[in-house]
Amino acid sequence: MNALDLSRWQFGITTVYHFILVPLTIGLAPMVAIMQTVWFKTGNEQWLRATKFFGKLFLINFALGVATGIVQEFQFGMNWSEYSRYVADVFGAPLALEGLIAFFLESTFLGLWIFGWSRLPRPIHLATIWLVTIGVTASAYFIIAANSFMQHPVGVEWSDERNRPAMNNFWAVITNNTTLAAFPHVIVGAWLTAATFVAAIGAWWMARNMWRAKKLREAIETGDTSDMPKTTSPSQIDATPEDLERDARRLWRPVTRFACWVAIVSGVLLIITGDYQAQIMFKQQPMKMAAAESLCETQTNAGFSVLSIGRQNNCDHIDHVIEVPGMLSFMATHRFNQTLKGVNELQREYTEKLAGTPGVPPNQNFAPNLFVTYWGFRAMITWALGSVIVAFGGLWLTRKKKVISSRKFGLLALWMIPTPFLANASGWIFTEMGRQPWVVVPNWQDNLDPTRIHMLVQNGVSNHTAPIVWVTLIGFTVLYGALGVVWFLLQRRYIIEGPGPHDDVPPVLDNDVTDHDADGPKQLTFAY
């Protein structure tokens, strides 16, 4: 592979690694905030336990997300310096706002939330986690605004002096209709991820408690404790069967049902926002959507391909085995009888429009990898079914005040946790790979000088040799692999341990900041 191929692999690997963590951070922040709000309003100490338990998992995820996210900034200067120079006037603003407003907001108030349990009044402490939620959501908005310029450039004009686009309308950049379509879809996808995460853990703990209670009761009745399962959870070491069943009913059942409902609402919103975003894509990037359906020839009343076979990246060797007539035209325009352009016609059209344009070879292939876009789109939808299983299964098994006692469902729910993460990753792979071969797509829709305001991916790479990129590619892959193992082991450890033994004790506000009693002066201590 040459330097371009390696640079693309490196950026793709680091981005996917980072985005594994992002949806959980964005979605878990408001869920933890809601849990704490319920405790604040009702005084129910079980919701305090849930807040601290899932807050701990949120902090682990947030820390690893920051560590992997910082590296993303390096990519622009390391392997994509020509691209960075080209978009500098545009990217500087939203990325600066993401750092100065969003990241400082979330990191500052997250620190206050961690250390402020017994040092801030309860309303103020509650406000800090909501400000963290606003921060992580705002961070997503500014990043998507920057990404949307690559998908649909607006708010710029060509500068002969700088030989690159110059921003002339900041408001247009951050209110790009591509941003307004993509942002809600990304946010509800994050909510679905976090809701599945919480619901699956709650269902597993519920089933585990009921099973342990049953085994413990049998051991008490027979006097034989040899078959009694061991536990590493501090809150369960001396627990009675009644304690375990009480936790299942009062803690895990409400938390699981809450998360299941969030997952269902998020799923519905995901379909609505996805439909709107697809219509935007059909207008702005028709080649991407044609490739996503392996629509090689222009068709009226085009069908949606459920399954196709053949050499997927070659229009001459694709057969649509299962197809829903007219559905693709409906998805694009909400009309069944509309004509959609195919890959071959779009290729001819782009070749004609961009003939003689500097930086665009005369034999340039403007179609993305059909295999990746076709199956990436379907993988995104298929993986989301894991959340459907957890949400509807959890609600059904907890109906009429029942609790989940099936260990099989508890384990199944845990195995479903990766599915929304994979759905999010598949969606972004489809979005970014479908944009190829462009790193900045020409704005055909608004006629924003498409012969100049664009960039092919091969024109954005730095002038490195392949061995140099190999070194950083291997280094980042090993480093991110190690961080991934750390993330998994920490999450696994604290999920298995469960809530701490004193998490249900409401914090007592310490107003004496000059306390020098027998225990010594008060120090800032970690919340957990």
N, C-alpha and C positions, 0 to 999 in steps of 0.2 A: 504494500500500500504506500501511496505517496503522502506528502505532508498534509494535503487537503483531506484525504480520507481519514488519516489519523487524527487531525484536528476536529473533524466532525464527530468521530467516535468519542474523543475525549470530552467534548462539550456535551454530547448526548449522555454519556455515562454519568458525568458529574451532575447534570441537570436531573436525570431520573432518580439518582440517589437522593438528591436534595428534596425532590418533590414527593418522595415517599413520606417524608416527615411533615411537609407543609399542610396537606389537607387535615391531618389530625390536630395540628396546632390551631388552625383557623376554626375548625368545628368544635374542638373540645373547650376552647376558651369561653364561648357563650353558654355551653352546657354546664360548666363548673360555676359560672356566674349565676345561672338560674338555680342550681342546687343551693348555693349560698343564700340567694334571695329567698327561697322557700324556707330555709332555716331561720333567716332573719325575721320573716313575717310570722311564721308559725311557732317557732321555738322548738320544733321537732328535732331532737338531737340526732336522729338517724340521718337526716339530711346534712348535718354538720359532718358526720362520719363519711358520707358519700362525697362531700365537698373536698375534704382533706385527702381521701383516698384517690379520687380521680385527679385532684389537683397535683398530687405527687407525680402521677403518670404524665400529666401535662407538662410539668417542669422538666422531666427527663427528655421528653420529646422536643420541647422548646430549646433546651441547651444544645442538643445534637443538631437541631435545625439551624441554629445560629452558626455552629461550627462548619457545617457543610455549605451554608449560604454565602459565607464570606469568600469562599473559594470561587464562587460564581463570578464575582467582580474581577478576579484575576484573569479569567478566561478572555475577557475583552482585550486586555493589553498583551496577553501572552501569545495566543494563537490567532486572534482576529483583530489585529491592529488596524488593518485597512478598513475593515467594517466599522471599527470604533471611530476612526477619523471621519468616515462618511456620515455617520448618524450622530456625531458628537453634539451638534447644536440642538438636536431634539431630545436625545436620551438624557442629557445633563439635567434637565428640569425635573421630569418625573422621578428619576433615580435619586436626585438630591432631596426631593420632597419625601420620598420613601425613607431615607435615612434621617433627615432632620425632624420630620413630623411623626411618621408612623413608628419607626424603630425606637427612637428616643421615648416616645409615649409608652409603648408596650414594655420596654425594658425598665424604664424608671418606675412605673407603677407596679410592674411585676415584683420588683424588689421590695416596694412598700407592702405589697400583699404578702410576700413570703415572711418578712420580719415584723409585720405590724399587727399580728393577731392579738397580742396583749398590750400593744402600745398605741393603737389608734381606736377611736370610738367606732362602734360597730357600723354605723351608717357610712363613715368615711372609709373604713376598711372594705366594705362592700363596694363602694364606688371605685376603689382601685382595680378590682378585677373586671368591672365593666369598662373601665378605661383601657385595660389591657385588651379586652375584646374589640373595642373601637380601634385600637392600634393595629392589631393583627389584620383586621378587616381592611383598614386604610392601606396597610402595606401591600395587601393583595391588589387593591385598586391601582396603585401607582405602578406596580410591576406590570399589570395587565395593560395599562395605558401605554407603557413603553413597548411591550410586545405587540400591541395592536397597530402601532406605527409600521412595524415590519409586515403585518398582514394587509394593511390598508393605509398608506401614508396620507396624512392630511396636515393642514396648518403650516405648510412650508412653501418656499419658492426656490427656484434654482439660483444659486449665487455663482456667477462667473469668476468673481474675485477669489472665492474660497474653493471653487470647483467642487461644490457639494451642496446639498439642500440646506437652506437657512430657515429657521423657524420664524414665521411672521404672525402666528396666531396661537399663543399658548393655550387659550381656552378651547380651540378646535382640537388640539392634540389630546387634552385630557378628557374631552367629551366626544371623542371619536365614536361613531355609532358602532364600530366593531368592539370597542371597550364596553359600551353600554349593553351590548349583547352578550359578550363573553363573561363579564364580571359576575352577574347573578348566577350564571351557569356554574362557574368555578366555586362560588360561595356555597350554593346548595349542594354541590358535589362534596365539599368539605364537611358540611353538616351531616350528609349521609354517611360519610366515612366515620366521623366521630360517634354518631348515633349507633352504628353497627358495632363499633368498638365497645361502647358502654353497654349496649344491650347484650352482646355476647358474653362479656365478663360477668354481668349481673345474672344471666341465665345459668352460666357455669357455676357461679357461687351458690345460687339458689339450689340447684340440683345437688351440689356437693354437700351443702348443709343438711338437706333432707336425707341424703344417703348416709352421712356420718351419724346423724341422729338415730336413724334406724339401726345401724351397726352398734352404736353405743348402747342403745336400749337393749339389744339382744345380748351384748356382753354383760350388762348389769344383771339381766334375768338369769343367765346361765352361769355367771361367775367366771367365764372363760374370756380373757382379754387377749389371747394369742392372735386372734383374727382381727383385732381392732386396728384399723389403719392409723398410721402415724401422721402427724401434722407438723408443719413448720410455722403455722400461723400463730403468733403470740396470743391473739384473742380467742383461740380455740383450744389451747392446751388444757385448761381446766373447765372447759365448757360442758354443761349438762345437755341432754337431748332437748330439753325445753329451751335452753339458750340458743341452740343451733336453729331450732324451728322458729323461734322468735325473730332471729336475724333474717331468716329466709322470708318471713312474712312482712316484717316491718321495715327492713332495709332494702333487700335485694329485689323484692317484688315491685315496690313503687318505682325504684330506679330503673328496672328493666322495662316496665310498661311506659314510663316517661320516654326512654330512649327509643322504644319501638314506635311510638307515635311520632317522635321527631323524624325517624327514618322514613315513615310512610309519607308524612307531609313533604319532606325533602325529596323523596322519589317522585311525587306528583309535580313539584316545582321543577325538578330536573327535566322531566319530559317537556313541560311547557317552555322552559328557557332553552332547552336543546332544539326544540322545533323552531323557535325564533332565530336562534343562532345559525341553524342550517339554512334558513331562507336568506339570511345576510350573506352566508358563504357562497350560495349559488349565484348571487349577484356579483360579489366582489372577486371571488376566486372560482370561476366555473370549472377550471381545469382540475382543481383539488376535488371538487364534488363529483366530477365525471370519473376521475380516477378511483374515488372511494367506492363507486358502484361498478367499476370496470365497464363503463358506458363508452365503448369505443366509437360507435357511430351515432350521429345525430338521430334522435327519435322523437316522435310525437306520442303522447300517452305512454311515456317510458315506464317500464316496470322496475320494481325494487328487487334486486337479486338477493335471495336468501342464501343461495349456495352456487358457486361457480367452480369449475375445474379447468385444468390446463396449465400451461406455462404462464403464470399469473402476471408476469411483467411484460408480456408481449401480446398486443391486441390481436395478433393474427392467430393466437392459439388459446382462446378463452371461450368456454361454453357455459352459458347460464343454465344450470340444471333445474333449480327451483326459483320461480319468479312470481312476484305479486303484480299483476297487470296494473299499470297506471299509477302505482303507489309512489314511484320516484318523482313523477311530475307533480303529484299532490304534495309531497314533502317539500318540493322546491318552491311551489307557488300557491298551494292550496287549491289547485285546479287540476283535474285529471287529464285534460286535453291539451296541455301545454307542450311545446317543443323544447327539448333540452339538447344543447350542443354536446357532441361526443369528443373524445380525446383527439381523434384524427383531424376533425374539422378545426378544433381549437389550435392544434399544432400548426396547421396551415395558416390560420388567421394570425397567430402571434409571429410566425416567421415573416409574413408579409408586412405586418405593422412595424416590426423592429429591424427590417432589412437595412443594413448600413449603419446601425446604431453602434457607437463606440462601446467596446467591452462585450458585445454580444456576437459570438461566432455565427457564421452563416448556416452552419449545420447543427445549431444548438437544439437539443431535445428539451422541450418545455414541459413534458409530462413527468410527474413524480414517479416514484417506485409504486407501481400498481399493486403489487403484492402487499406491501406494508400498509398502504392507505386502505385497501379493501378489507384486509383482516384486522387492521388496527381499529377501524370503525366498528366492526362486529365484535371484537374482543371487548371494547368499551361497554357495549350493551350487554354482552353475555356475562361478564364478571359482575355487573350490577345485580344480577339475579341472586347472588349470595346474600346481599342485604335484604332482599325480599323474603328469603327463607327465614332469616333471623327475626325480622320484624313481625311477619304474619304468624310464624311459629310461636314466637314469644307471647304475642297477644292471645293466641288461641289457647295455649297451655296455661295461661294465667287468668282466663275468663272466670267469672262468677267467684272471685276471691280465691281461686285455686293457686297453688304454687307449683313450680316445675320440679318434679321429682325424678324425671328421666335423665340418667347420667349420659345416655346416648345423645340426647338433644343438647345437653350441656357441652359435650365434647364436639358435636357437630357445629354448634355456635362458635366455639373457639376456632375451629378450622375455617370458618367463614370470614374471620377477621381480615385476612389478606385480600379478600375479593374486592372491596371498594377501593383499596390502595391500587390494586392492579387495574381497576376500571379507570381511575384517575390517570394513571401512568399511560394507559393505552390511548386515552383521549388526547393527551398532550403529544404522544408520539404521532398520532394521526394528524393533529393540527400542524405540528412543525415539519414532519416529513412531507405532508401534503403540500406545503408551501414551496418545496424544492421545485426547480433548481434555484429559486429566488431566495435571497436572504432579506431583501426588501422587495415586495411584490409591486409591480406597476399598478397605479390606481387607474384602471380602465374606466371605472364607473364615473368618476368626477373629472376625468380628462386632465389630471394634474401632471401634464407634461410627461407621459409615460415613457417617452424615448430617452429621458434624462434622469428622472427621479425613480430609480430602481437600482438593484445591485444583485448580480448573480453570485452564488455562493463561492465560486472559484475566484472571484475578484475581491473577496473580503478577507481572505486568509493572510496571515503574516508570512514573510519571506524566510521561513525556517527550512532546515533540512529535515528529512524524515527521522533520522536517529535522535535529534533533539526532542521531537515530539514524542517519540517512543519512550524516552526517559520519563517525561512528565506523565504520559498516559499510564505507564506501569506504576509510577509512584502514586498517582491519585487513586488508581484502582485498588492498590493494596491498602492505602490509608483509609479510603472509604469503606472497603471491606472490613477492616478492623473496627472502624466506628460503628458499622452496622451490627457487628457481633456484640459490641458493648451495649448498643441500644437495645438489642433483643434480650440480652442477659439481664439488664437492669429492669426492663419492663416485665420480663418473666418472673424475676425474683419478687418484685413488689406486688404483682398481680396475685401470685401464690400466697404471699404473706397476708394480703388483705388489709383491711383497716387496722390501724394501730390500737392497742388496748386502751388508750386514753383519748382517742379522737372524738369521743362523744362528750368530753368534758368541755363545756363552754369556756372560752378564754376570759380571764378576769383582767380588766383594764388596770394597768399599773400607772397610777398618776404620780407616784413619788419617784421622780427622776434622779433624786440624790440619795436614794436608799443605800445605806451602808450597814446593813444588819449583819447577823452572824454568817450569812452566806456570801458576804462580799458585795461589791457594787454590781448592779445589774448590767448585763452585757447583751448585745444583739446576738440572738441565737436563731438557728435555722428553724423554720416553722414546724418541721417534722422531727 
